[in-house]
């Protein structure tokens, strides 16, 4: 390899490392601007936001509800990879990222896609583990508020208007 190619390769590698995005962990979401990677709706409530990263340095996928993140990950070919990172916002503050697998989830919350779970750091009698929440979300199925792009081939064009969303019994 000649010197010019080596310098070009080094320059490209240096620029790739200067994207400003961390190689691991969550990234900041631009609320009311970013869309959920599962339902394609605007992410607007930081108390329920979630993110998934496949591996160090890989793309971060953003979600408006941990339930959407669970359903999206279920379809990923690398869902069981040990280095997959799952992050969720602390519902109490809406500002602190928690490792979803270590968080505790309070059911019965008014979450954006109606899965009903908010994440907390503290264990109590009213919360469930990540695995319990995950199993309940999968058993419930995808939210009726979401068109689940990729499953039926069409994009969703509605907002988070939960009062006018179809019930689970409507088709």
N, C-alpha and C positions, 0 to 999 in steps of 0.2 A: 504494500500500500504506500502510495507516495505521501509526502508531507502535507500537501494541500488537502487530500482526502482525510487524513488524520485530523487536521485542524478543523475541517468542516464537521466531521463526526463529533469531535469534542464540543464544538459550538452548539450543535443541535442537542447534545446531551445536557449541556449546561442550561440551555433555554427551556428544555423540558422540565428541569428541576425547579424552574422559577415561575411556576404557574400561580403561586400564592395559595394553593389549596393544600392542606395537610395530606400526608400519605396514608394516615390512618385516622380513625375517629370520625365524628360527624362534621359536617360543614354548616355554615349559616344558611338559613332559608330566607329568601326575600318574600316575606308574607304578603299576600294579596297580589303576588306576581308569579311565583313558581306554581307549577301544576303537579298534582299527584301522579306518580308513574303508574298507578293502577287504574284509577277512575278518570284521570285527566281533568279533574276539577281543581279550582284554585285552592291552594293551601292558605287558610286564613286564621286558624286558631292555634297559636303556639303551644297551648296546653296539651294538645293531642298529636302533635307532629311526630313523625318517625322517619328514620333513615336506615338504609341497608347499604353496606359496602362488601363486595365479594372478597376482596383480598387487598393487601397493602398496595396503595397506589392506584387502585382501580376506581372506576366511576362510582359516584354516590347516587343512589336512587332515593327519591323523596316521596313521602306519603302524608296525607291529611289525617290519617287515623291508623292506629296500630293494626286494626283488623284488615285494612287494605294491604298493609305491609306483609301480614301473615299470608294472605291469599296470593299476593304477588310472588312471595318467596316459595310458596308451595309449588308454583309452576316453573321455578328456576331449576336448571339442570345441576346447579352447584349448591342446592339448598342445605346439604349436609356437610359441606366443606368446613373443616374446623376453624379456618381463619375468616369465615363470614362474620361481619360485624353487624349487629342490630342495635340501633339507638332509638330512644324514645324520650320525649320531653317530660320532665317532672310536672305533673298536673297542678301541683300546689303553686308553683312559681311561673311555669311556662318559659323559664329562662335557662334551666339547667338540664343538660343532656345526661341520661342514665343509660348504662348498658342494660338493654331490655331483658337479657337472660338473668340479670341479678336484681331487677326491679320487682316490685309487688304491684298488683293490679286490682283496683277497686271497681267491681262491677256496678252496673246501674247508673252510670254517668251519661250525660247528654253529649256524646261524642259526635263529631261531624258526620260520620257515615253510619251512626247508630249501632255500632258494635258494642258500645257501652262501657269501655274500659279506660280508666285513667291510671297513669303510672305514679308510683310513690317509692321513696327510698325505705320507708319504715314498714316492718311487718306488724300486722295487727290481726285481730280475729275476723275482720271484715274483708281482708284482701286475699287474693289467690296468687300463686306462683306464675311465672312465665308459661310453663308447660300447661298448667291448668287453663290459663287464659287462651293459649294457642289452640288447645283441643276444643274448647267451647266455641271459639271463632270459626274453626274449620267445620265443626258439626253444624253450626248455624247456617253456613254458606255465605256467599257473597251478598253484600248489602243490596237491598231493593232500591237504594238511592243511586246505585252505580250501574252503568251500562257494561262494565267490565270489558273494555276494549281488548281485542285480540281473541276473545272467545266467540263473539258473534259478528265481528268484522265491521261494526259501526262505531263511530265516535259519539261521545255524549255531548249534548248541547244545552244541558240545563245546569242550574246553579244549586247551591246548598239550601234550597227551599224545602225543608223537611216536612212542613205542614201540607204541602201539595204533592209530595213524592208518593209514588204508588206504594200500597201496602204489600207485604210479602205474599199475600194471596192473590194479588192482581197480576196479570200477565202482560 
